[in-house]
Amino acid sequence: MLSCDTLAVTARFCAQGSNTMAKNSDRPLGEAQPLIWFPPQDHGDGETVECTYISIPQVPHTYGVLGSRPYWIWGFEMGVNERGVAIGNEAQGSRDESGETQTGLLGMDLLRLGLERGATAREAVEVITGLLEQYGQRGNASRLFERRYENSYMVMDPDEIWVLETAGRRWIARQIRTYGAISNCYSIEREFDLCSGDLERHARENGWLSPGEPFDFAKAYTLPAPRQTNSVTRWRRLNQLLDGGEPQNIPGIRRLLRDHYEDGLLKPRFGAAYGTFPTICMHAMTWDACQTTASMQVFYRAGLGPVARHAMSLPCCSVYLPVYLTGWLPACMEQGGERFEEISLWWLFERLAAAVSADYERFAPAVQREAAELEARLDREADQAEGQAAALLERGETGPAGAVLNRMMESAAERAQAFARRHFEAVRGQMERDGGVLGPRREFLEDYCGRTGMELV
């Protein structure tokens, strides 16, 4: 994978007064990524858990987890558990990548395991690093191509935020005390808090540091390959946008997640959808490229705990919807497989984004204008629903509180479905009047539709 971007802001630097994390998940084109809830469970002695490629021993208890999951993978790209731990991951490549000879756990499996087994951010870091050392990583993370990689993680709870970066079965971690961002390049350099016992010695024994040079993890372990170095611009862009001098807020973070270098040298030459340069909101230019398939924000509300906002498909053509850990999700948010499904909210937004990309500069403004209006209404309604639910929980009325939040999710999902269908029909009507899908994206979109069963005209 050549993309994904994750950021986190501590409560002191966030207008909401809450630790906040957000991620754009970039995956192979057409790989649906629905939302999934798995309830807390107790497990018996000797039970195992079947991950994507291997089985490992189960633990006595797993926490309830909400995750955004590529449809064919056991693990999550990003998620949050009932204890308020949230995690997002990034693909990495280290100089040690060829040293692993067996298929281990996917980075996404390690992420979900960290959520299921970690009651705090620090515990989740310990879960992931312990399993990494025991089982390794680098299983094939694509159904279309051979793509194996190592991982970095942003791990958050209401009190702490950690960056965890891995190389083979080794690792390093640093606590975030202001704000931080990770992309597909190592971010931890000389300052860190925890690491594998032989991390520096291993680098020096392999000659990855000059004699007497201070240990710099990123410099020593980064694989000298374009897929690592090309991501530095996105990582720096995200840090630049975070360092704006004012506290971040939820709408502002969404603008970061929708960024296409609009004001800079790397502004896409033929419109954002053409995919000329890798941007934070990633658009694929070719079938074998990655594209943003989902986006999630997690923060905390007093009396309620973790709350999330989730956008399916490309965030610049989608709507962030309120999501809660009530044990229930609207059915349309849970649906999505390898081919287009009208009942899947993910596929409805993916189809809309594909249609808009035929002529992004013409079609996107109307979609984005109404998306902003709908998001603002949903934010106001969600704020009221969350306040009502928190008051009910304070009185011990758990069932009514969950019902309030479920109604909010259901209403938001229904309006999102209507939004995606209405705007798609408007774009399709214009394309039909034009004589079909035209322009430089024509061949790309025809091929994409043929592979996935979508119809644009």
N, C-alpha and C positions, 0 to 999 in steps of 0.2 A: 504494500500500500504506500502511496506517495503523499498521503494527506491525513488530516484530522487535526483539530486544534482544541485545546482545553485551557480554561482559565479559572482562577479562583481569587476571591477578594475577601480579606478578613473583615469582621464586623466594623472595625474602626474606620475602614475606608469604604464602607458601603452605606448608602443613604437609608437602606432598610434596617441598619443596625444589626445585621445578621451575616455570619459567614455565608458566602455565596459561591457556587461553582456552576460553570456552564461548559458545554462541549458541542462542537459540530462533529458528527460521525461521518467520515468519508469512506465509502465502500465501493466494491465493483458495481458498475452500472446495472440497474435493474434488480438489485438485491434488496427485496422488501425487508423492512425493519419495523415490525409491529411492536407494540408495548405488551408486556407480559407481567402478570402478578403471580407469585408463588407464595402460598401461605406459610407461616411458621410450622415446623413439624418436629416431632420427637422420633428418634430412630433407635432401633434395637442393636444389640451387640452383633458384630460380624457383618452388618450391612455395608454395601458399597454404593458409590454414586457413579453413574455412567456419564462421563464428560464427553466432549466431542469425539475424541479418539481413544482415550484410555479410561480405565476405572480406577478409583482410589477409595480407601476406607472412608466411610461416612462418620460423622461426629454425632454425639448423642442428641444435639439440638441444633436446628438451623433456624435463623430468623426469617421473617417474612420479607420478601424482596420484590421491588418493582424495577423492571429493566427494559431497556430498548435493545432488542435482540435480532441480529440477522436470522432470517427464518430457519436456516438449516443448522445453526450452531447452538450448542448447549448454553454457552455463556452469553454475557452482555457486552455491548459496546459502552454502555453507561447505565448507571442505576443508583438506587437508594434503598436502604433497608429500614425496617420499622424502628430501629434505634437511632436513626438519623445519620448514618454513615452513607456518604455518597462517593462514587468513584467513577472516573473516566480514564481511558487509556489511549496510548499513542504507539504506533509501530515504530520500531527502532532497528538499527543495524550496527553491530559492533565488530571489532576486529576478531572477536571470539566466535562469530556466528557460524563458522565452518567447523568448530570444535565439537558440536553436539551431533552425535551419531544416531540417536533414537528420537522417535516422535514423543513429545511430552504433552503438557497441557498448553492449550492455546492461551494467549494473553487474555482473551475474553473469558475463558474458563476461570483463570486465576482471579479475574475481577469479580465474577459472580461468587466464587468461593470466598473471597474476602468479605463480600457483603453478607453471605449466609452465615459466616462464622465470626465476624468481627463486631463487637459491641461499641467500639470506638475506632477512630481513625488509626490510632497507634496499634490497636489490636489487629485491624485489617492489614496494616503493613506487615505485622509479624506473621499473620496467616499466609499472605502472598509470598513473602520471602522464604518461609519454612517450606512451603510446597514447591517453590521454585528450586530450592537447593536439593530437594528430594527427587522431584520428577522431571525437572527441566521444562523447556518450552519449545517453541518453534515448530509446532504442527502446521500443516498447510492451511492457511486461513482463507482460501478462495475455492469455490467450486468450479471456476472457469479457468484458472491458471495456477501455476506453481508459485505460491507466494508465502514464504516463511520469514518470520521476523521475530525480534525481541521486542520488549515493551517498556514504556514509561507509564506512570500512573499519577494522577492527582487524586488524593484521598482526603476527604473532609468529614468532620463532624461539627456539632455546634460550637465546639471550643477550639479545635485545632485543624490545621491544614498541612498536609505533607505532600512533597513530591518524592516519588520513588522511581528510580531508573535502574534498569537491569541490563546485564551483558552476559550472555550465556547463563550460567547458574550463579553469577555474582551480582551484587546490587549495591546501591548507594541511596541515601535518603537525606532530605533536607526539609526542615520545618519552614513554612511560609509565615511570615509575620506582618506582611503588608499586602502584597498582591503578587501573583505569579502566573506564568503561562508556559505551556509545553506544546511542542509540535513534534515533527518527525526528525528532530535533532536533539541531542543531549543538551540539557540546560544546566546541570550541576557541574560546576568547574572546580574551584579550590575550596569553597565553603560548603560544609555538609555537617550533619549531626550523627549519622549512623552509616555503617557500611559493612560489607563482608570482610572477614578478618584478613584475607590475603589479597585484597583488591589492588593496593598499591604495589605490593611485592610482585604480583603476577604481571603487572604492566612493565615494571622495571626488568624482570627476568626475560621478557619478550622484546626488550629494546624499544618500547613505545614512548619512552621518555629519555631525554638527553641526560648525561651524567650531571648530577647536582641540580637538575631542574625540579622545582616544586611540583608536587603531584596535582595534576589537573585532570579530573575524570573525563570530561568531554573531549579534551584534546588527545588524551592517551587512547581512549576506547572507540572514538568515532571511526566507523568504517569509511575509508576514502572512496566514496562512491557518490554519483550524482543524486541518488535517491535520498541521501542524507544531507548533502550540502545544499540542494535546491530548496529545502524546507526552511533554511535559516531566514530567508526573507519574510516568510509568514510568521515565524516565531518573533522576529524583531518588530514586525508590523503590529502584532497583537500586544506586545509590551509597550510599544509607542502609544497605541490607542488607550491602554489602561492608565498610562502615566499622563493623564490630562489635567491634573491639578485639582480636580473636583472629585468628591466621592462618587463612586459608581452607583447606578440604580438599575433596576430590572429592565426598563425600556432601553436605557443606554447600552446595557450589555447585549441586548438583542441587535442593536445597530452594529456592534462589533462583529457579531456572528453573521451578519448579512454583508459584511464588507467585501468589496471587490477592488480595493485600491483606487477608489473613484477619484481621489484628489492627488494622485502621485504618478511617478514615472512609470509604474507597472500597471496603470489603468488598462484594462483589456482593450485591444485595438478595435475590434469589431463588435463591441457589446459584451456584457458580462457573460452571456450564455455561450459565447464562442469557445471559451476555455483556453484562450491564448496563454495565460499565465496562471499558475496555481495561486488561488486566492483563499481567504478564510472561508467564504462561501464558495465552495468548489463546484465548478461546472466541467463536465467531461467534454473533450473535443473529439475523442476517438473511443471506439467500443472497449478497448482494453485499459482505459483510464478510469480513475476513481471520480466519484461525485458525492457531494453531501447527500446523505440519505435520511438523516434525522438530526434534530438539535434539541438539547435539553438544558433547562436551568433548574437548579435546586437551591432553596434557601429555607429559612426557618421562621415560623410564626409563633409568637408567645401563646401558650395554651394549646397549641395545635401540633407543634413539632415540624417535621419536614414537609414541605410542599414543593410541587414541581410545575413547570410550564414546558410543554413539549410540542415541537413542530415536526410534522412528517414531511419527508422529501426535502427539497431545497428551501431553506428558511426565507430566502428572498421572494419566493412565490407561495409561501405557506402562511399559516396562522399559528401562533403559540397558544395552546389550550391548557387550562388548569387541570392538573392531575393530582390525585391524592392516594394515600395508602390506606384505603378503606376495605380492601379485600374484593373490590369489584371494579371492573372497567367496562365502558361501552363496547359492545361486541365489534363494532366497526374498527375500533382502535387495536383490537387483538388479531385482526385478520391480515393476511398478506403472505403470498408464496412466490414461486418463481415466475408466474404468469399473471397478467392483468385480471383483477377481480373487481367487479362493480361494487361489491359489498365492503371492500377494504378501503378505509380512509387513506391509508398510505398510498395505494394505487391511484385513488382519485386525485390526490395532490401531485403524484408523480406524472400522471397524464396531463394535468394542467401545466406543470412546469415544462414538460416536453413541448406542448403546444406553444407556450409563450416563447420558448427558446427558438422557434422558427423565425421570429423577428422580435427579439427581446426589446429593442428600443421603441418599437411601436406598441407591443402588447403589454409589457410589464407595468407601465405607469398606472393604468386603471386597476389592475390586480393589486398592486402594492398600496394604492390609495385606499381602496376599500378594505384591504387586509388590516391596515393601520387603524381604520375606524372600528372594525370588528374587534380587534385586539383591545382597543381602549375600552369598549363596552364590556368585554369579557373580564378585563382587569378590574373594573369597578364592581361588577357583579360578584366576581370571585372574592374580592376584598370583603364585601358584605357577607357572603356565604361563610367565609373563613372566620369572620368575627362572630357570627351566629353559632357556628359549630364549636368554637372555642368556649363560648359562654355555656353551651349545653354540656360540654365535657367537664367544665368546672363544677357543674351540678351533678356530675356522675351519669348523665344521660347519653351513654355511648351510642346506642342505637339511633336515636333521633339526630345526633351529630353526624353520624355516617350517612344517614339519609339525606341531610342537607347537602353534603359534599357530593354524594352520588347524583343528586338532581342537577347540581352545577355541572358536573362532568357530562351528563347525558345531554343537557341543553347545549353546552358548548360543542359537543361532537355533532349533534344534529345540524347546528348552524354552520359548522365547518363543512359538513357534507354538502349542504345546499350551496355554500359559497364556491366550493371547488367545482361542482357540476355547473352552476350558472356561468361562471367565468370561462370554463372550458367551452361551453356551448357558444358563448359570444365570440371567442377566438376561432373556434371551428367554423362558425358561420362566415367570418371574414375570410378565412383561408379558402372556403368553398367559393366565395365570390371572386377571390383572386385566381381561381383555377387550380387549387390544390396547395400542397406544401411546397413553397418555393424558397429560393435563396441558398446561401452557402451551406446551410445545415440540412438540406434536403436529403442527401444520400445517407447521412448519419441517422436522421430520424426515421427514414424508411427502413433501414437495417434494424434499428432499435425496436420499432413496432413489429417487424417480422419475427424478431427473437422472443418478444414478450407477449404478443397477442393484443397489443394496444391498437386502437384505431383513432387517428387524428382527424381524418376527413372521410 
